[in-house]
Structures are given as C-alpha cells and as structure tokens.
Amino acid sequence: MRAPEPRTTPGGGSRPPTGGPPPPTGPPPPTAAPTRRTGPRGVRTASPRPASTASLTARLRPLAISAAGLLAGLGLWQFAGQRDPVLFATPGRSASALLDMVRDGSLQSALLSSGKLLVIGLALAIVAGVGFGLLLSRARLLRASTDWLLFALQSVPIVALAPLILSAFGFGLPAKTLVVFLTAVFPVVVNTAEGAHRVPTTLLEVARTYRSSEWRIWKDVLLPHTVPYAMTGVRQGIAMAFVGTLAAEFFLNASGVGGLLLAAGTRFDTATVLGLTVLVSVLAVALMGCGRAIERHFARWRTVKA
C-alpha cells in the first residue's frame, strides 16, 4: 500500500499528509540556563563589576575615610571639652566664639588684613623666585657661588631675624611683607632653578644648531620645561607664606588673624583660640588645594602626589 503523497499549498509549500501523525504541540523545550564562569578547580567567581561602579567606588573611598576621621576628631574634641571645660572648649563653644567675631566684624577685618599681607608677600616671592631661579640656570658661575648660600638661608628660622627686621623697617606693612617674602621665596627659587637645570641638553644643542637667539632659547625651551617645577615651588611657597603671615602678625605687629590669636591666648579664651585654630587650618587646606590645582593645570604630564 502506497504512502499518501504530500499535498501542495497555494503558496508553493508542502504540508504533511493528512494521514500522518499530527505536529507536536505545547510549550517549547526549555533552554539551558546560562552558566556562571568558573575559576581554577571549578570554583565559581563573581561577575566583574562595571567600570563606572568601580571608578565611583575608588573616588568615594578616600572621601568616606576623610569623613570618618573628621567625625572621630570631633568626637574626641567634644569628649575632651566635656572632661576639662577650662582647658578645652567644646566644638559648639568654639563655633559660637567665631560667630560672635563675625557679628562684631572683627573676624572679617582680620581676614582682610592677613589676606592682603599674604598676597603681597607671595606675589613678590613668586616674581623674584622665578626670575632668580631662571638666572641661576643660565649663569653657571652665579649658581656655583650662591647655591650653598640659598640652602644656608633657607635653614635659618625667620623668627630669629624678627628683631633685626623690626629695627630696620619698624612695625608697618613693609616689615611684615619682608617676613612673608623670606619664608616663601626659597622654595620657588630652588624648584625653578632645578627645573631649568634639568632641561635636556639635546634640546639646547638643537636650538643652538638652528642659531636660535638667547631670547628664543628662554622662550621656547627653558620656560616651557621649567613651568611645572616652578608651579611646584609656588605650591610650597603658598604654605610657607601662610606660616610667615602668622609669624609676622605674632612677632612684629599684633594684627590680622595672628593678632586675634595672640589676644585670645592672653585672655586664656580657649574657645576663641580653638575656633581660630580650626579656621586657620581650613584656610591652609584651601590654599594648598588651590596650589595643587594650579600645579596640575600647568603640569598635566606629571603625577602630583598629595
């Protein structure tokens, strides 16, 4: 008996004969579940995290650690203030003392006076330090004769020179500006001279081969290579100028933030002393952050470490 022929559909296809078994019906067969990757010896490993999540975690971790350290410091400060309120004031009392100085305007005037002194002294130190550092790199005889003198003067505490500066310039702004200048100029000079001294010899030889003038050598070779080192010196000079500003206000003329600290210490006002100390620390961190940002802007090819 012959098997029935398949019937042709109008579209040209074929369908199974009517006499055959019906096509299978029901849900499709289950597919195999995706297996997790396994490491050596069949140990299952966790799926890797996205790159964005990992980078966000790496950025937030230092902030979280800093916040935890800050909270721990505030807690210890609060505990010490409650145990001995005469010697240590609590954070709340210190903040209240700062608010009182803001209300009477003494804090604003002190910050303005200290900021003016800092800006003038630091600007003079940057101009003189960068110029003299570049000059040292080109004048070998001058560098050999003054290199030891720079390190010797840098090691001298400026506070020890305060009586001499006082007798020569008096109590006014020039004397305090000189103190800030002397504390900030040496890091700028040393770093600038070192950067200019490290210019590759091949670049200078190529410039001389093409008969470049001294001005073109300074403009196209020395300055671009020296700027990152000079910015490192400026960042260090900012911190030293801030210390010099407070030292000048302490030992030459009781004015500015240093004058407020000195007056509060004389009255044994621990709340004001601690509040101003925290304010000075915050200002110092902000200034160092500005200096680090400037250094990164001018030295993007270098790795800046905090």
C-alpha positions as CSV (number, residue, x, y, z in Angstrom):
1,M,0.0,0.0,0.0
2,R,1.5,3.3,-1.1
3,A,2.1,6.1,1.4
4,P,-0.1,9.2,0.8
5,E,1.6,11.9,-1.3
6,P,2.3,15.3,0.4
7,R,-0.2,18.0,-0.5
8,T,0.9,21.3,-2.0
9,T,-0.2,24.6,-0.5
10,P,-1.2,27.6,-2.6
11,G,2.0,29.4,-1.7
12,G,4.1,26.6,-3.3
13,G,5.0,24.9,0.0
14,S,4.1,21.5,1.2
15,R,2.4,20.2,4.2
16,P,2.4,16.8,5.8
17,P,-0.1,14.3,4.5
18,T,-3.4,14.1,6.2
19,G,-2.8,10.5,7.2
20,G,0.4,11.1,9.1
21,P,0.9,11.9,12.7
22,P,-0.1,15.5,13.9
23,P,2.7,18.0,14.5
24,P,3.9,18.3,18.1
25,T,2.1,20.9,20.2
26,G,2.7,22.5,23.6
27,P,5.3,24.8,25.1
28,P,8.8,25.0,23.6
29,P,11.5,22.9,25.2
30,P,13.3,24.7,28.0
31,T,16.6,26.3,27.1
32,A,19.7,25.7,29.1
33,A,20.3,28.3,31.8
34,P,23.5,30.5,31.4
35,T,26.3,29.1,33.5
36,R,28.5,31.3,35.6
37,R,32.2,31.5,34.8
38,T,34.3,29.3,37.0
39,G,37.8,29.8,38.1
40,P,40.5,27.2,38.7
41,R,39.4,23.9,40.1
42,G,35.8,24.7,39.4
43,V,35.4,27.5,41.9
44,R,32.7,29.9,40.9
45,T,33.8,33.5,40.5
46,A,31.7,36.6,40.9
47,S,30.8,38.5,37.8
48,P,33.0,41.6,37.3
49,R,31.5,45.0,38.3
50,P,31.1,47.7,35.7
51,A,33.9,50.1,35.2
52,S,31.8,53.0,36.2
53,T,30.9,51.5,39.5
54,A,34.5,50.6,40.3
55,S,35.7,54.1,39.5
56,L,32.9,55.7,41.6
57,T,33.9,53.5,44.5
58,A,37.5,54.4,44.1
59,R,36.6,58.1,44.2
60,L,34.3,57.8,47.2
61,R,36.5,55.7,49.4
62,P,39.0,58.5,50.3
63,L,36.1,60.9,51.0
64,A,34.5,58.3,53.2
65,I,37.8,57.8,55.1
66,S,38.3,61.5,55.5
67,A,34.8,62.0,56.8
68,A,35.2,59.2,59.3
69,G,38.5,60.7,60.5
70,L,36.8,64.1,60.8
71,L,33.9,62.7,62.8
72,A,36.3,60.9,65.1
73,G,38.3,64.0,65.7
74,L,35.2,66.0,66.5
75,G,34.1,63.3,68.9
76,L,37.4,63.3,70.7
77,W,37.3,67.1,70.8
78,Q,33.8,67.0,72.3
79,F,34.9,64.4,74.9
80,A,38.0,66.4,75.9
81,G,35.9,69.6,76.2
82,Q,33.4,67.9,78.5
83,R,36.0,66.4,80.7
84,D,38.0,69.6,81.1
85,P,36.0,72.7,80.1
86,V,38.6,75.1,81.4
87,L,41.5,73.8,79.2
88,F,39.4,72.7,76.2
89,A,36.3,74.3,74.8
90,T,33.8,72.1,73.0
91,P,33.2,72.5,69.3
92,G,29.9,74.2,70.0
93,R,31.6,76.9,72.2
94,S,34.3,77.4,69.6
95,A,31.8,77.9,66.8
96,S,29.8,80.3,69.0
97,A,33.0,82.4,69.6
98,L,33.6,82.6,65.8
99,L,30.0,83.7,65.2
100,D,30.4,86.4,67.9
101,M,33.5,87.7,66.0
102,V,31.6,87.6,62.7
103,R,28.8,89.7,64.2
104,D,31.1,92.4,65.6
105,G,33.1,92.5,62.3
106,S,36.5,91.7,63.9
107,L,37.0,88.4,62.0
108,Q,36.3,90.0,58.6
109,S,38.7,92.8,59.2
110,A,41.4,90.4,60.5
111,L,41.0,88.1,57.4
112,L,41.2,91.1,55.1
113,S,44.4,92.3,56.8
114,S,46.0,88.9,56.8
115,G,45.0,88.2,53.2
116,K,46.4,91.5,52.0
117,L,49.8,90.7,53.6
118,L,49.8,87.2,52.2
119,V,49.0,88.2,48.6
120,I,51.7,91.0,48.6
121,G,54.4,88.9,50.1
122,L,53.6,85.8,48.0
123,A,53.4,87.8,44.7
124,L,56.8,89.3,45.4
125,A,58.3,85.9,46.3
126,I,56.9,84.3,43.0
127,V,58.3,87.1,40.8
128,A,61.7,87.2,42.4
129,G,62.0,83.5,42.9
130,V,61.1,82.5,39.3
131,G,63.3,85.2,37.8
132,F,66.3,84.4,40.0
133,G,65.9,80.7,39.5
134,L,66.0,81.0,35.8
135,L,69.0,83.2,36.1
136,L,70.8,80.6,38.2
137,S,70.2,78.0,35.5
138,R,71.9,80.1,32.8
139,A,74.7,81.6,34.8
140,R,76.8,78.7,36.0
141,L,79.3,80.8,37.9
142,L,76.4,82.5,39.8
143,R,74.9,79.1,40.6
144,A,78.1,77.7,41.9
145,S,78.7,80.7,44.1
146,T,75.2,81.1,45.5
147,D,73.9,77.5,45.7
148,W,75.3,76.9,49.1
149,L,74.1,80.3,50.3
150,L,70.5,79.6,49.3
151,F,70.4,76.4,51.3
152,A,72.0,78.1,54.3
153,L,69.5,81.0,54.3
154,Q,66.6,78.6,53.8
155,S,67.6,76.8,57.0
156,V,67.6,80.0,59.1
157,P,64.4,80.5,61.1
158,I,62.8,83.7,60.0
159,V,61.6,84.3,63.6
160,A,65.2,84.7,64.7
161,L,65.5,87.6,62.3
162,A,62.4,89.4,63.6
163,P,64.3,91.8,65.9
164,L,66.7,92.7,63.1
165,I,63.8,93.3,60.7
166,L,61.9,95.2,63.4
167,S,64.9,97.6,64.0
168,A,65.4,98.1,60.3
169,F,61.8,98.5,59.0
170,G,59.7,99.2,62.0
171,F,56.2,97.7,62.8
172,G,54.5,98.6,59.5
173,L,53.5,96.7,56.4
174,P,57.0,96.6,54.8
175,A,58.5,94.7,57.7
176,K,55.7,92.1,57.7
177,T,55.9,91.8,53.9
178,L,59.6,91.1,54.2
179,V,59.0,88.3,56.6
180,V,56.4,86.7,54.3
181,F,58.7,87.2,51.3
182,L,61.7,85.5,53.0
183,T,59.6,82.5,54.1
184,A,58.1,81.9,50.6
185,V,60.9,82.8,48.2
186,F,63.3,79.9,48.8
187,P,61.0,77.0,47.7
188,V,60.2,78.9,44.5
189,V,63.9,79.7,43.7
190,V,65.1,76.1,44.4
191,N,62.4,74.4,42.4
192,T,62.7,76.8,39.4
193,A,66.5,76.5,39.3
194,E,66.2,72.7,39.5
195,G,63.7,72.6,36.7
196,A,65.7,74.9,34.4
197,H,68.8,72.9,35.2
198,R,67.1,69.7,34.1
199,V,66.3,70.8,30.6
200,P,67.6,68.1,28.2
201,T,70.9,69.0,26.6
202,T,69.8,67.8,23.3
203,L,67.1,70.5,23.1
204,L,69.6,73.2,23.9
205,E,72.0,71.8,21.3
206,V,69.3,71.7,18.6
207,A,68.3,75.3,19.4
208,R,71.9,76.4,19.1
209,T,72.3,74.4,15.8
210,Y,69.4,76.4,14.3
211,R,71.1,79.6,15.5
212,S,68.4,80.5,18.0
213,S,68.9,83.6,19.9
214,E,69.1,83.7,23.7
215,W,65.6,85.1,24.0
216,R,64.2,82.3,21.8
217,I,66.0,79.7,23.9
218,W,64.4,81.2,27.0
219,K,61.0,81.5,25.4
220,D,60.8,78.1,23.5
221,V,63.0,75.8,25.6
222,L,63.7,76.9,29.1
223,L,60.3,78.4,30.1
224,P,58.1,75.5,28.9
225,H,60.2,72.9,30.6
226,T,60.6,75.0,33.9
227,V,56.9,75.9,34.4
228,P,55.9,72.6,36.1
229,Y,58.8,72.8,38.5
230,A,58.1,76.4,39.2
231,M,54.5,75.6,40.0
232,T,55.6,73.0,42.5
233,G,57.7,75.7,44.2
234,V,54.7,78.1,44.1
235,R,52.5,75.4,45.8
236,Q,55.2,75.0,48.6
237,G,55.6,78.8,48.7
238,I,51.9,79.3,49.4
239,A,52.1,77.1,52.5
240,M,55.2,78.9,53.7
241,A,53.8,82.3,53.0
242,F,50.8,81.4,55.2
243,V,53.1,80.5,58.1
244,G,55.1,83.6,57.5
245,T,52.0,85.8,57.6
246,L,51.0,84.4,61.1
247,A,54.6,84.7,62.3
248,A,54.8,88.4,61.2
249,E,51.5,89.1,62.9
250,F,52.7,87.4,66.1
251,F,56.1,88.9,66.5
252,L,56.1,92.3,64.6
253,N,52.6,93.8,65.0
254,A,49.6,92.1,66.6
255,S,47.2,92.5,63.7
256,G,45.1,90.2,61.5
257,V,44.3,86.6,62.4
258,G,47.6,86.3,64.3
259,G,46.6,89.3,66.4
260,L,43.3,87.8,67.3
261,L,45.0,84.5,68.3
262,L,47.5,86.4,70.4
263,A,44.9,88.4,72.2
264,A,42.7,85.3,72.8
265,G,45.7,83.4,74.2
266,T,46.5,86.3,76.6
267,R,42.9,86.2,77.9
268,F,43.1,82.4,78.1
269,D,40.0,82.3,75.9
270,T,40.2,78.7,74.8
271,A,37.0,78.8,72.8
272,T,38.3,81.6,70.6
273,V,41.8,80.1,70.3
274,L,40.5,76.7,69.2
275,G,38.0,78.3,66.8
276,L,40.6,80.4,65.2
277,T,43.0,77.5,65.0
278,V,40.4,75.4,63.1
279,L,39.7,78.3,60.9
280,V,43.4,78.7,60.1
281,S,43.7,75.0,59.3
282,V,40.7,75.2,57.0
283,L,42.2,78.2,55.2
284,A,45.6,76.4,54.9
285,V,43.9,73.3,53.4
286,A,42.0,75.5,50.9
287,L,45.2,77.4,49.9
288,M,47.1,74.1,49.4
289,G,44.2,72.8,47.3
290,C,44.4,76.0,45.1
291,G,48.1,75.5,44.7
292,R,47.7,71.8,43.8
293,A,45.1,72.7,41.2
294,I,47.4,75.3,39.7
295,E,50.2,72.8,39.6
296,R,48.1,70.2,37.9
297,H,46.9,72.7,35.3
298,F,50.4,73.7,34.3
299,A,52.0,70.2,34.8
300,R,49.4,67.8,33.4
301,W,52.1,65.3,32.3
302,R,53.4,64.9,35.8
303,T,51.9,62.8,38.6
304,V,51.1,65.1,41.5
305,K,51.1,63.4,44.9
306,A,49.3,64.9,47.8
